[in-house]
Amino acid sequence: MDQQHILCDEVLVNGGKTGLTLSTDGILRWYDHGNVLQCLSVEKEVLGVSMVGQQIEIRSFVEIDSGGFCFGCSRRSLVRKSFNFEPLSEDSLRNLCEKIQGYIDSLGRPKKLFIFVNPFGGRKSAFKVFTDDVKPILEDANIEYKLQETKYQLHAKEVSHTLDLTKYDGIICVSGDGILVEVVNGLLEREDWQAALKMAIGVIPAGTGNGMIKSLLDSVGQPCTAAYAMLAAIRGHKRSLDVATIWQGDTRFYSVLMLAWGLIADIDIESEQYRWMGSARMDFYGLQRILRLRRYNGCISFVPAPGFEDVGEPSSLGVESMEPLKARQHGYEGPNVELGSLSWRKLNGPFVSIWLHNVPWGAENTMAAPNAKFDDGYLDLIVMRECPKMALISLMSGLSNGHYVRSPHVLYIKVKAVILEPGSRTIDSTKEGIIDSDGEVLARGNGTYRCHLKSLMVYGKMQIVVDRGLATLFTPI
């Protein structure tokens, strides 16, 4: 059966006449000067179209195999490429351009974006990433944008809290994960938070961690590059994202990535004193922390997901000690969950590490929670209570593929709600730990690195409940 066409006309390509068709499935077809059939998927490859003199210029992103192998897969990359066609009449020129543009418009792509660029994150390369990788693609796709440089911590949160969202079709963060977290927190504190959270957010990797965009691109087998991230944003596909509310008294923080206490948090935060080493600081300091392994007293209570009801021991502690979220004047109030009706379990320490994860990757090289889903309504809880040092070194080296969770020293389950009650170190009760969420130090206990600095919360009981599919992300498919 012949494919139905939206358009079918004759054009000149490099001086030779050929037919140009756009089928109803969105495929542009023509023959080049070597009489070889060429095809372009408008949805997957075409960025934009325009009239240049008497020609139609179609700008695209074409995937090529760039050679070599990485983890068993061929390396791929996206290359910007333009195709020029010369219709045989003025009417044909306008008609072809209108039909192709009409098909692009039918895909629901964003037309105007608000873009944050964080000049301080990661290797301080965000402006270079914007100039080299983001801006040219925006221009090719005919997308308008407004650029906002973040000037200080929480600047993106402040801007997101007051931004006129009616002017934009999405928000892009050229940064690591930190600006994304700020944007989500800012949107959740708006009076119109329900409508605001429908605004899709995209992340272009330009930071140290890049866990969210790595998780999104890896889920469809794409490499974590600015080009693939931009293509995901401009194609306009969206998906929902769970958001966890962490609260302590009147103070709350909204998390989209992870919470860590113990070994992982210590490495993440305390290794900052070796920032001059670059990414090697994590490995260097991680080895130090393992060789001088700390264990922490404490308790964690949780509501397990179906299939994990036998983990730990029954506990009424969670129900009795869960402090309700206090009402706010405006903004998101927190998950609407009857926690008292749920079955709570608990694990007592000492602990080497406790990790809560919302998405699979914590960083580009760290698959912390291989079974995590973006919008299943659960957090993945990874607990380590005891582990020999040599086994722990082996486990940490396996973070790049997630296989470490298979170890008998690792407990890996899904949970709906958590009460974390952190304690002191087992060998020195005068020293405590660090609690870290999405790169933000929530609490620094006594005797910790830079414990003199003020933190968002005190080192004590914290409550975490996840709300399903609250935020919206641009996604590859």
C-alpha positions in Angstrom: 0.0 0.0 0.0 1.4 3.4 -1.0 2.3 5.7 1.8 -0.1 8.8 2.0 1.6 12.1 1.5 1.2 15.5 3.2 3.2 17.0 0.3 4.7 15.8 -2.9 6.5 18.2 -5.2 9.5 18.5 -7.5 12.6 20.3 -6.3 16.2 20.9 -7.3 19.0 19.4 -5.2 22.5 20.3 -6.3 21.1 21.3 -9.7 19.3 17.9 -10.3 15.5 17.5 -10.3 14.0 15.1 -7.8 10.7 14.5 -6.0 10.4 15.7 -2.4 7.7 14.0 -0.3 6.5 14.3 3.3 4.5 11.3 4.3 1.8 11.2 7.0 4.2 9.3 9.3 6.5 12.4 9.2 9.3 11.1 6.9 10.8 13.4 4.3 12.1 11.5 1.2 14.1 12.6 -1.8 16.9 11.3 -4.1 20.3 13.0 -4.0 22.5 13.8 -7.0 23.8 10.2 -6.9 20.2 8.9 -7.1 20.4 7.5 -3.6 17.2 7.7 -1.5 17.5 10.0 1.5 15.2 10.1 4.4 14.7 12.4 7.4 12.3 11.9 10.3 10.8 15.3 11.1 9.9 14.2 14.6 13.3 12.7 15.5 15.8 14.5 13.3 14.5 17.8 12.0 15.1 20.9 14.1 13.6 23.6 11.9 12.9 24.9 8.4 13.1 28.3 6.8 13.2 30.0 3.4 16.6 31.2 2.3 16.3 33.2 -0.9 14.6 30.8 -3.4 15.5 27.7 -1.4 14.1 25.8 1.6 16.7 25.0 4.3 16.0 22.1 6.6 18.2 22.0 9.7 18.6 18.7 11.3 20.3 16.7 14.0 21.6 13.4 12.5 22.9 10.6 14.6 26.1 9.0 13.5 28.4 6.2 14.8 31.5 8.0 15.8 33.6 4.9 16.2 34.9 3.0 19.2 33.1 1.2 21.9 32.0 2.1 25.4 30.7 -0.5 27.9 29.9 -2.8 25.0 28.0 -0.2 22.9 29.1 1.7 19.9 29.8 5.4 20.5 27.2 7.6 19.0 27.0 11.4 18.5 24.7 13.9 17.0 25.8 16.1 14.1 24.0 19.3 12.9 23.4 19.1 9.2 21.5 21.3 6.7 19.7 20.2 3.6 18.7 22.7 0.9 16.0 22.3 -1.7 15.0 24.7 -4.5 11.3 24.5 -5.5 10.4 25.2 -9.1 8.1 28.1 -8.4 7.3 30.7 -5.8 4.0 29.0 -4.9 5.8 25.7 -4.5 8.4 27.3 -2.2 5.7 28.8 0.1 3.6 25.6 0.1 6.5 23.3 0.9 7.7 25.5 3.7 4.2 25.8 5.2 3.5 22.1 5.1 6.8 21.1 6.7 6.5 23.9 9.3 2.9 22.8 10.0 4.0 19.3 10.7 6.7 20.5 13.1 4.1 22.7 14.8 1.7 19.7 15.2 4.4 18.0 17.3 3.8 20.4 20.2 7.4 21.5 20.5 8.3 24.5 22.7 8.5 27.8 21.0 9.9 29.9 23.9 12.2 28.8 26.7 13.5 30.3 29.9 17.1 29.2 30.4 19.2 29.2 33.5 23.0 29.1 33.2 25.0 28.4 36.3 28.5 29.8 35.8 29.7 28.4 39.2 28.8 24.7 38.8 31.1 21.8 38.0 34.1 22.8 35.9 32.6 26.3 35.4 31.9 25.4 31.8 28.2 26.2 31.6 28.6 29.3 29.4 30.8 27.4 27.0 28.2 24.6 26.9 25.5 27.2 26.2 27.5 28.9 23.5 28.8 25.8 21.8 25.9 23.3 22.2 22.7 25.0 23.3 22.5 28.3 21.4 23.1 26.9 17.9 20.4 24.3 18.3 17.9 26.9 19.6 18.6 29.0 16.5 18.3 26.0 14.2 14.9 25.1 15.8 13.6 28.7 15.7 13.1 28.7 19.4 13.0 32.1 21.3 14.6 32.2 24.7 15.4 34.3 27.7 18.8 33.8 29.4 19.3 34.1 33.1 22.7 33.7 34.7 22.5 32.5 38.3 24.5 34.8 40.5 24.3 33.1 43.9 22.9 30.1 45.7 19.1 29.8 45.5 18.9 32.5 42.8 17.2 30.1 40.5 14.7 29.2 43.2 13.9 32.9 43.7 13.4 33.5 40.0 11.3 30.4 39.6 9.1 31.5 42.4 8.0 34.7 40.7 8.6 33.9 37.0 5.6 34.7 34.6 5.2 31.1 33.3 2.6 32.1 30.8 5.4 33.5 28.6 7.3 30.2 28.3 6.8 26.6 27.2 9.6 25.2 29.4 12.6 25.9 31.7 16.1 24.7 30.8 18.9 24.4 33.3 22.4 24.5 31.9 24.1 23.2 35.0 24.4 20.2 37.2 21.5 18.9 39.2 21.6 21.8 41.7 19.7 24.4 39.6 17.0 21.8 38.7 16.5 21.2 42.5 16.2 25.0 43.0 13.7 25.4 40.2 11.5 22.6 41.5 11.6 24.0 45.1 10.7 27.5 43.7 7.8 26.2 41.7 6.4 24.2 44.7 6.4 27.4 46.8 4.2 29.3 44.4 0.5 30.0 45.0 -0.2 28.5 41.6 2.1 25.5 42.2 -0.3 23.0 40.7 -0.2 24.8 37.3 3.4 25.7 37.7 4.5 22.0 38.1 3.1 21.3 34.6 5.9 23.5 33.2 8.4 21.0 31.8 12.0 21.3 33.0 15.0 20.3 31.0 18.6 19.8 32.1 21.7 20.2 30.0 24.7 18.6 31.6 27.2 21.2 32.7 27.9 20.3 36.3 29.7 17.7 38.4 26.9 15.2 39.0 24.4 15.4 36.1 22.5 12.5 37.7 19.0 13.5 36.4 19.8 13.9 32.8 22.1 10.8 32.9 19.1 8.9 34.2 16.8 10.2 31.5 19.1 9.6 28.6 20.4 6.3 29.8 16.8 5.0 30.1 16.6 5.1 26.3 20.2 4.1 25.7 21.5 7.5 24.7 24.8 9.0 25.8 24.9 11.8 28.4 25.8 14.8 26.2 24.6 18.3 25.8 23.4 17.5 22.2 21.2 14.6 23.2 19.9 16.6 26.2 19.0 19.5 24.0 17.3 17.3 21.5 15.2 15.9 24.3 14.1 19.3 25.3 13.3 20.8 21.9 11.3 17.7 20.8 8.9 18.5 23.6 8.2 15.1 25.0 7.3 15.2 28.8 7.2 12.8 31.7 6.3 13.1 35.3 8.7 13.0 38.2 8.2 12.0 41.8 9.1 14.6 44.4 10.0 13.8 48.1 9.1 16.2 50.9 11.7 16.2 53.7 10.7 18.1 56.8 11.8 18.8 60.3 9.4 21.0 62.3 8.5 24.0 60.2 11.4 23.5 57.8 11.0 21.6 54.6 13.0 20.7 51.5 11.8 19.1 48.3 14.1 16.5 46.8 14.1 15.0 43.3 17.3 13.0 43.4 18.5 11.5 46.6 19.2 11.7 50.4 22.3 10.3 51.9 23.6 9.7 55.5 26.8 7.9 56.4 29.6 6.9 54.0 28.1 8.4 50.8 27.3 11.7 52.4 30.7 11.9 54.1 32.5 11.3 50.8 30.3 13.7 48.8 30.6 16.6 51.2 34.0 16.1 53.0 35.8 15.6 49.7 35.2 19.2 48.9 38.4 20.0 50.7 40.1 18.3 47.7 38.2 20.0 45.0 41.5 21.0 43.4 41.8 17.4 42.4 38.8 17.5 40.1 36.6 14.4 39.9 39.5 12.3 41.3 38.7 13.7 44.7 35.8 11.4 45.2 37.9 8.3 44.6 40.8 9.6 46.6 38.7 10.6 49.6 36.4 7.6 49.3 39.3 5.2 49.8 40.3 7.2 52.9 36.9 7.0 54.3 36.7 3.2 53.7 40.1 2.6 55.3 39.0 4.6 58.3 35.4 3.4 58.2 32.8 5.1 60.3 29.7 3.5 61.7 26.8 5.5 62.9 24.2 4.7 65.6 20.6 5.4 64.7 17.3 4.1 63.5 15.3 4.2 60.3 11.6 3.6 60.1 9.9 3.1 56.8 6.7 2.2 54.9 7.7 -0.6 52.5 6.4 -0.9 49.0 4.5 -4.1 48.1 6.9 -7.1 48.1 9.1 -5.7 50.8 6.8 -6.1 53.8 9.0 -8.5 55.6 12.1 -6.3 55.7 13.1 -5.1 59.2 10.8 -5.6 62.1 7.3 -4.2 62.8 7.2 -0.8 64.4 4.6 1.6 65.6 7.3 4.2 66.1 6.7 5.7 62.7 3.1 6.3 63.2 3.5 7.7 66.7 6.5 9.9 66.0 5.6 11.2 62.5 5.1 14.9 62.9 2.4 16.3 60.6 3.4 18.9 58.0 2.3 22.3 59.2 0.0 24.3 57.0 1.5 27.0 54.8 0.1 30.2 53.7 0.6 29.3 50.1 2.4 26.7 48.0 2.4 22.9 48.0 1.4 21.4 51.4 3.0 18.0 51.0 1.9 14.5 50.1 -1.7 13.7 50.9 -1.1 10.4 52.5 -2.7 8.9 55.6 0.5 7.7 57.2 -1.2 6.4 60.3 -3.0 3.8 58.3 0.2 2.4 56.8 2.3 -0.5 58.1 5.6 0.7 59.4 8.8 -1.3 59.7 12.2 -0.4 61.2 15.9 -1.1 61.1 18.3 -0.3 63.9 21.9 0.6 63.5 24.8 0.8 63.6 24.9 1.8 59.9 27.7 2.3 57.4 25.5 4.1 54.9 21.8 4.9 54.2 20.9 6.2 50.7 17.5 7.1 49.4 17.2 7.5 45.6 14.5 8.8 43.3 16.2 8.1 40.0 18.8 5.4 38.9 21.9 7.6 38.5 23.3 9.8 41.3 26.0 11.1 38.9 27.2 10.3 35.4 29.4 7.5 36.8 27.2 6.4 39.7 24.3 4.1 39.2 23.1 4.1 42.8 19.6 2.6 42.3 19.3 0.5 39.2 15.6 -0.3 39.8 14.5 3.3 40.5 11.7 4.7 38.4 10.9 8.4 37.7 7.2 8.2 38.7 6.4 5.0 40.6 5.5 6.8 43.8 8.4 5.1 45.7 12.0 5.9 46.8 14.7 3.2 46.5 16.3 2.7 49.9 19.8 1.3 50.0 21.1 0.3 53.5 24.5 -1.0 54.5 25.0 -2.0 58.1 28.1 -4.1 58.1 30.7 -4.7 55.4 34.4 -5.8 55.5 36.7 -3.1 54.1 38.0 -5.1 51.2 34.5 -6.0 50.2 33.4 -2.4 50.5 36.2 -1.2 48.2 35.0 -3.8 45.6 31.4 -2.6 46.0 32.3 1.1 45.6 34.2 0.2 42.4 31.0 -1.4 41.1 28.9 1.8 41.4 29.2 2.5 37.7 26.9 -0.4 36.7 24.6 -0.8 39.8 25.7 -4.4 40.4 26.8 -3.5 44.0 23.2 -3.8 45.1 23.4 -7.6 44.6 25.9 -7.9 47.5 24.7 -9.7 50.7 26.1 -6.6 52.5 23.5 -4.3 50.8 19.8 -4.1 51.5 17.9 -2.7 48.6 14.1 -2.1 48.8 11.4 0.4 47.8 9.6 2.6 50.3 6.8 5.2 50.5 7.8 7.1 53.6 10.8 7.2 55.9 11.7 8.6 59.4 15.5 8.9 59.7 16.8 9.2 63.3 20.6 9.7 62.9 22.9 9.2 65.8 26.6 9.6 66.8 29.6 7.6 65.5 30.0 4.3 67.3 33.6 4.9 68.4 33.1 8.5 69.4 29.8 9.7 70.8 30.9 13.3 70.6 31.0 13.2 66.8 28.0 12.9 64.5 27.5 12.8 60.7 26.2 14.7 57.7 22.9 14.5 56.0 22.9 15.5 52.3 20.1 15.8 49.8 20.5 16.7 46.2 23.9 18.3 46.9 22.4 20.4 49.7 23.8 19.8 53.2 20.6 19.5 55.2 22.4 19.0 58.5 25.9 18.8 59.9 26.3 17.1 63.3 28.9 17.8 65.9 32.5 17.2 64.9 31.8 17.1 61.1 33.6 18.9 58.3 32.7 22.7 58.5 30.1 22.0 61.2 30.3 25.7 62.2 28.3 26.5 59.1 24.6 27.0 59.4 22.5 24.2 57.8 18.9 24.1 56.7 18.0 21.6 59.5 19.5 20.3 62.7 21.2 16.9 63.0 18.2 15.0 64.2 15.0 13.2 63.2 13.9 13.9 59.6 10.8 12.8 57.8 10.5 11.9 54.2 7.4 11.2 52.1 7.3 10.9 48.3 4.5 12.2 46.1 4.0 10.5 42.8 4.5 12.3 39.5 4.5 15.8 41.0 7.0 17.6 38.7 7.4 17.5 34.9 10.5 16.9 32.9 11.5 17.1 29.2 12.3 13.5 28.3 13.9 11.9 25.2 10.8 9.9 24.3 
